[in-house]
Amino acid sequence: MATNRPESAAWAAANGANLACVGPSSAVRKVTDAFGAHREPNDEAHDQMPFLGLLRMVVIARSEIDAYSLAASPYAQWLERFKFLYELNAIPTPPHLPLTFDAAIESELCVVGTPASVRQVLLNQLEEAGANYLLCQLAFGNLPLDASLCTATAIQSEIMAGLGRQ
């Protein structure tokens, strides 16, 4: 269940649903805490913790500057098209939607950099958010396929391998 609201997380916990959250880690922490406070242990599932997911747009490149340069224009295009759907249907855009790429980085929606820097940022955000699962959006806007594939490869070979997971 996608939510950014603690009230919805309480319902998800009571009904055994997984969560997917987007937003600053500190805000997501309120959601995951609400989930934990309302979760009933399930003996049939051997009390396996549901997924508490954190969504991030991720671009990895050889340098911080390269990653930023690769992602800035595609974010602007993604944002334009995302807002278009809301406007087309006369629905207000989400109030905390980052309207610039710098704002997207500041709000933690986007994480860009080298494999080492992205790994550290994501680990810090997961911990602060109380999340146990990461949802990476590797393709958005007009980001070249090669950039998405490079990011996917780096996540698999340099980030996940460094965590002892494959």
C-alpha positions in Angstrom: 0.0 0.0 0.0 1.4 3.4 -1.0 1.0 6.0 1.7 2.6 9.0 3.4 0.0 9.1 6.2 0.4 7.5 9.7 -3.4 6.9 9.8 -3.2 4.8 6.6 -0.1 2.9 8.0 -2.2 1.9 11.0 -4.8 0.4 8.7 -2.1 -1.3 6.6 -0.6 -2.8 9.8 -3.9 -4.0 11.1 -4.6 -5.7 7.7 -1.2 -7.3 7.1 -0.3 -5.0 4.1 3.2 -3.9 3.0 4.0 -0.2 2.7 5.6 1.9 0.0 6.5 5.5 1.1 8.0 8.5 -0.6 9.3 11.6 1.1 11.9 12.8 3.5 13.2 10.0 5.7 12.1 11.8 8.9 8.5 12.0 7.5 8.5 8.4 6.5 9.7 7.5 10.0 6.3 8.7 11.3 4.6 6.3 9.0 6.7 3.3 9.8 6.4 4.0 13.5 2.6 4.1 13.2 2.8 0.9 11.3 4.9 -0.8 14.0 2.6 0.5 16.8 -0.5 -1.0 15.2 1.0 -4.3 13.9 -0.3 -7.5 15.4 2.1 -10.4 15.4 1.0 -13.2 13.1 1.9 -16.7 14.3 1.0 -18.2 10.9 3.5 -16.0 9.1 6.2 -16.8 11.7 6.0 -13.1 12.6 7.9 -12.1 9.4 8.0 -8.4 9.2 6.1 -6.9 6.2 8.0 -4.8 3.7 8.3 -1.1 4.8 9.4 0.4 1.5 11.2 3.6 0.7 10.9 4.9 -2.9 13.8 6.8 -4.4 14.7 7.9 -8.0 18.4 6.8 -8.3 21.1 7.7 -10.8 24.6 6.4 -10.4 27.6 7.6 -12.5 31.4 7.8 -12.3 31.3 11.1 -10.5 28.8 13.2 -8.6 28.8 15.8 -11.3 28.1 13.2 -14.0 25.2 11.8 -12.1 23.7 15.2 -11.4 24.1 16.2 -15.1 22.5 12.9 -16.3 19.5 13.2 -14.0 18.6 16.9 -14.0 16.9 17.2 -17.4 15.1 13.9 -17.2 13.7 14.9 -13.8 12.4 18.2 -15.3 10.7 16.2 -18.1 9.2 13.7 -15.7 7.9 16.5 -13.5 6.3 18.2 -16.5 4.5 15.1 -17.5 3.6 14.1 -14.0 2.0 17.5 -13.4 0.2 17.3 -16.8 -1.8 14.3 -15.6 -3.0 16.2 -12.6 -3.8 19.3 -14.5 -5.7 17.3 -17.2 -7.9 15.9 -14.6 -8.3 19.2 -12.6 -6.7 17.6 -9.6 -4.3 19.6 -7.4 -0.7 18.4 -7.6 0.7 16.8 -4.4 1.6 19.7 -2.1 5.1 18.5 -1.4 6.1 17.7 -5.0 9.6 19.0 -5.6 9.3 21.5 -8.4 13.1 21.6 -9.3 15.7 18.9 -9.4 17.6 20.5 -6.6 14.4 20.4 -4.5 14.0 16.7 -5.4 17.5 16.0 -4.1 16.9 18.2 -1.0 13.6 16.4 -0.3 15.3 13.0 -0.7 13.1 12.0 -3.7 16.2 11.7 -5.9 19.6 10.3 -4.9 22.4 10.8 -7.4 26.2 10.2 -7.2 28.9 7.6 -7.3 28.2 4.0 -6.1 29.9 4.7 -2.8 28.0 7.9 -2.1 24.6 6.6 -3.2 25.1 3.5 -1.1 25.8 5.6 2.0 23.0 8.0 1.4 20.5 5.2 0.9 21.6 3.3 3.9 21.3 6.4 6.1 17.8 7.2 4.7 16.6 3.6 5.2 17.8 3.7 8.8 16.3 7.1 9.5 13.0 6.1 7.8 12.7 2.9 9.7 12.3 1.1 6.3 13.5 -2.4 5.5 13.0 -2.3 1.7 14.2 0.0 -1.0 12.2 0.7 -4.2 14.5 2.3 -6.8 13.1 4.1 -9.8 15.9 3.9 -12.3 14.1 5.2 -15.4 12.2 8.5 -15.5 11.7 11.4 -18.0 14.1 11.1 -20.9 16.9 9.5 -18.9 19.0 7.5 -21.5 18.6 3.7 -21.3 22.4 3.4 -20.9 22.2 5.6 -17.7 19.4 3.4 -16.2 21.4 0.2 -17.1 24.6 1.7 -15.5 22.7 2.4 -12.3 21.1 -1.0 -12.2 24.5 -2.7 -12.7 26.1 -0.5 -10.1 23.3 -1.3 -7.6 23.8 -5.0 -8.2 27.6 -5.2 -8.4 28.8 -2.4 -6.1 26.0 -1.7 -3.6 24.1 -5.0 -3.0 27.4 -7.1 -3.2 28.9 -4.7 -0.6 26.0 -5.5 1.7 26.5 -9.3 1.3 23.3 -9.7 -0.8 22.8 -10.6 -4.4 
